Amino acid sequence: MPETREEILARIRSALRDAGDREVAAERAAIARGYIRSGHLGPEARLHLFMDRLRDYDAHVVETSADSLPRTIAALLAEHNQKKVIAAAGLPEGLLPGELSFIPEKQADIQDLNDCDGIVTICTSAIAATGTIVLTHGPGEGRRRLTLLPDRHLCVVRAEQVVETVPEAIERLGGLATHPLTFISGPSATADIEMTRIRGVHGPRFLEVVLVR
């Protein structure tokens, strides 16, 4: 008898859940979507818009090729005398310059995150219209704490990852809705009631973007 009862209750729960899903789906379908859902810019114009937006937010943007990527990263780290740098777990092989030594993310503790010179990650997508980089914290993107505590964040973005509008990015992220998502639009900055701008409160004070074309 208890088994039968549990089976009946399980069927009821399933039916209610399915009905709820159908109701939510119907409500979503009824939402008017007259806003712009796709971009109209060509590839070059889209990338230029992305870089312009990033620079408006005080990010440092560098363009490079896939072959020159390790050298570009090495040059950027050297420019700011960054020696203690943490590399996100799962970065693609060959992305980092072989002549430099990096701290693997899995070996970095909180103290390392607090006093390191910076981090290196990749991203999942980027949005030109808002100058935004999207992290889903999968391989190569680091855990959320890695991208919040250090002072400098160097992020590698590939040209094909850049879309023009927010709806296009959300569509790309459709299968990752349950993942932790981080949207980064420039270095962390905020202002107090007197409009004094303070950097680094909610994340890195410096954002460097390497755009691979």
C-alpha positions as CSV (number, residue, x, y, z in Angstrom):
1,M,0.0,0.0,0.0
2,P,2.7,2.6,0.8
3,E,4.3,1.9,-2.5
4,T,1.0,2.6,-4.3
5,R,0.5,5.8,-2.4
6,E,4.0,7.1,-3.3
7,E,3.4,6.2,-6.9
8,I,0.1,8.1,-7.0
9,L,1.7,11.2,-5.3
10,A,4.6,11.1,-7.7
11,R,2.2,11.1,-10.7
12,I,0.3,14.1,-9.2
13,R,3.5,16.0,-8.6
14,S,4.6,15.3,-12.2
15,A,1.3,16.4,-13.6
16,L,1.4,19.6,-11.6
17,R,4.9,20.3,-12.7
18,D,4.1,19.7,-16.4
19,A,1.1,22.0,-16.1
20,G,3.2,24.7,-14.5
21,D,5.8,24.4,-17.2
22,R,3.1,24.7,-19.9
23,E,1.6,27.7,-18.1
24,V,5.0,29.4,-17.9
25,A,5.7,28.6,-21.6
26,A,2.4,30.1,-22.6
27,E,3.1,33.3,-20.6
28,R,6.5,33.7,-22.2
29,A,5.0,33.2,-25.7
30,A,2.5,36.0,-25.0
31,I,5.2,38.6,-24.1
32,A,5.5,41.2,-26.8
33,R,9.0,41.3,-28.3
34,G,9.1,44.4,-30.4
35,Y,12.6,45.3,-29.3
36,I,15.7,44.8,-31.5
37,R,16.6,41.1,-31.2
38,S,19.4,40.9,-33.8
39,G,22.2,43.2,-35.0
40,H,22.7,44.7,-38.4
41,L,26.4,45.6,-38.4
42,G,29.0,43.7,-40.4
43,P,31.8,41.8,-38.7
44,E,34.3,44.7,-38.8
45,A,31.8,47.3,-37.6
46,R,30.7,45.0,-34.8
47,L,34.2,44.5,-33.5
48,H,35.0,48.2,-33.7
49,L,31.8,48.9,-31.7
50,F,32.8,46.3,-29.1
51,M,36.3,47.9,-28.7
52,D,34.9,51.4,-28.6
53,R,32.5,50.5,-25.8
54,L,35.3,48.8,-23.8
55,R,37.5,51.8,-24.1
56,D,34.6,54.0,-23.0
57,Y,34.5,51.9,-19.8
58,D,38.3,52.4,-19.3
59,A,39.3,48.9,-20.3
60,H,42.5,48.4,-22.2
61,V,42.0,46.6,-25.5
62,V,44.6,45.0,-27.7
63,E,44.1,43.2,-31.0
64,T,46.2,40.3,-32.0
65,S,46.2,37.1,-34.2
66,A,46.0,33.5,-32.9
67,D,49.6,32.9,-33.7
68,S,50.7,36.0,-31.8
69,L,48.5,35.5,-28.8
70,P,51.1,34.1,-26.4
71,R,53.5,36.9,-27.3
72,T,50.8,39.5,-26.8
73,I,49.9,38.1,-23.4
74,A,53.5,38.1,-22.4
75,A,54.0,41.7,-23.5
76,L,50.9,42.9,-21.6
77,L,52.0,41.2,-18.4
78,A,55.5,42.6,-18.7
79,E,54.1,46.1,-19.3
80,H,52.6,46.1,-15.8
81,N,55.4,44.0,-14.2
82,Q,53.0,41.2,-13.5
83,K,55.0,38.2,-12.2
84,K,52.6,36.4,-9.9
85,V,49.8,35.6,-12.3
86,I,47.0,32.9,-11.9
87,A,45.9,31.0,-14.9
88,A,42.3,29.8,-15.0
89,A,41.9,26.0,-15.0
90,G,41.2,24.6,-18.4
91,L,42.8,27.3,-20.6
92,P,43.3,26.1,-24.2
93,E,46.8,24.5,-24.7
94,G,49.2,26.9,-26.3
95,L,47.4,30.1,-25.2
96,L,49.9,31.1,-22.5
97,P,53.5,32.0,-23.3
98,G,55.7,29.1,-22.5
99,E,58.6,31.2,-21.1
100,L,56.5,32.5,-18.2
101,S,55.5,30.7,-15.1
102,F,51.8,30.8,-14.0
103,I,50.1,29.7,-10.8
104,P,47.4,27.1,-11.7
105,E,44.0,28.1,-10.4
106,K,43.5,24.8,-8.6
107,Q,46.7,25.5,-6.5
108,A,45.8,29.1,-5.7
109,D,44.4,29.8,-2.2
110,I,42.6,32.9,-1.0
111,Q,45.9,34.6,-0.1
112,D,47.2,34.0,-3.6
113,L,44.0,35.6,-5.0
114,N,44.4,38.6,-2.7
115,D,48.1,39.3,-3.5
116,C,48.6,38.1,-7.0
117,D,49.4,40.5,-9.8
118,G,46.6,39.4,-12.0
119,I,44.7,36.5,-13.7
120,V,44.2,35.2,-17.3
121,T,40.9,33.8,-18.5
122,I,38.9,33.3,-21.7
123,C,35.2,34.0,-22.1
124,T,32.0,32.4,-23.5
125,S,30.6,35.4,-25.4
126,A,30.8,39.1,-25.7
127,I,28.3,41.9,-26.6
128,A,29.4,44.8,-28.8
129,A,26.5,47.1,-28.0
130,T,27.2,47.2,-24.3
131,G,31.0,46.4,-24.3
132,T,30.3,43.3,-22.2
133,I,32.2,40.1,-21.6
134,V,30.2,37.1,-20.5
135,L,31.7,34.3,-18.4
136,T,29.9,31.1,-17.6
137,H,32.8,29.9,-15.4
138,G,33.5,26.8,-17.5
139,P,36.9,25.6,-18.6
140,G,39.3,28.5,-19.0
141,E,37.0,31.0,-17.4
142,G,37.8,30.4,-13.7
143,R,35.6,30.1,-10.7
144,R,33.7,33.2,-9.8
145,R,36.1,34.1,-6.9
146,L,39.0,34.1,-9.4
147,T,37.4,36.9,-11.4
148,L,36.3,39.0,-8.4
149,L,39.3,39.2,-6.0
150,P,42.4,39.9,-8.1
151,D,43.2,43.5,-9.1
152,R,43.8,42.8,-12.8
153,H,41.9,40.6,-15.2
154,L,43.3,39.8,-18.6
155,C,40.6,38.2,-20.7
156,V,41.0,36.7,-24.2
157,V,38.0,37.2,-26.5
158,R,37.8,35.7,-30.0
159,A,36.2,37.6,-32.8
160,E,33.6,34.9,-33.5
161,Q,32.4,35.2,-29.9
162,V,31.3,38.8,-30.3
163,V,27.6,39.4,-31.0
164,E,26.0,42.8,-31.5
165,T,23.1,42.8,-29.1
166,V,22.1,41.5,-25.7
167,P,19.3,39.3,-27.1
168,E,21.8,37.5,-29.4
169,A,24.0,36.8,-26.4
170,I,21.2,35.5,-24.3
171,E,20.2,33.2,-27.2
172,R,23.7,31.8,-27.3
173,L,23.6,31.3,-23.6
174,G,20.2,29.5,-23.7
175,G,21.6,26.1,-22.8
176,L,23.6,27.5,-19.9
177,A,20.7,29.1,-18.0
178,T,21.5,27.1,-14.8
179,H,25.2,28.0,-14.9
180,P,26.7,30.9,-12.8
181,L,26.9,33.8,-15.3
182,T,29.1,36.9,-14.9
183,F,28.6,39.9,-17.1
184,I,31.7,42.3,-17.1
185,S,31.4,45.7,-18.6
186,G,34.8,47.3,-18.0
187,P,36.8,47.5,-14.7
188,S,34.8,47.5,-11.5
189,A,33.7,51.0,-10.6
190,T,31.1,52.6,-8.3
191,A,30.4,56.0,-6.9
192,D,29.3,57.3,-3.5
193,I,26.6,59.9,-2.7
194,E,29.1,62.7,-3.6
195,M,29.8,61.0,-7.0
196,T,33.4,60.2,-6.1
197,R,34.3,57.3,-8.4
198,I,35.9,54.3,-6.7
199,R,37.4,51.5,-8.6
200,G,37.9,47.9,-7.6
201,V,35.0,47.6,-5.1
202,H,33.2,44.7,-6.8
203,G,35.9,43.2,-8.9
204,P,39.2,44.0,-10.6
205,R,40.3,47.6,-11.0
206,F,41.9,46.9,-14.3
207,L,40.5,45.0,-17.3
208,E,42.6,44.1,-20.3
209,V,40.9,42.5,-23.3
210,V,42.9,40.7,-26.0
211,L,40.8,40.5,-29.1
212,V,41.9,37.6,-31.3
213,R,41.1,38.2,-34.9
